[in-house]
């Protein structure tokens, strides 16, 4: 499961509860969690499109690295 964060304009309480959903579902269904798919992307304006939310093409290798960290262990299990 790949977690995402909402933009800050949703407010800290809502954002914390939203982020906690991913962790709770991961534990409940025993599936690996990549807590923040856009780690090392969302905090860098140059890696986001003009809307300030969606990543650019240049950000894709970083996103792949984040996702691969959770995916690779699953693929190596017999």
Secondary structure, DSSP 8 states (H G I E B T S, - for coil): -B-----GGG-HHHHHHHHHHHHHHHHHTT---BS-TTTTTTT-GGGB-TTSSSB-GGGHHHHHHHHHHHHHHHHT--
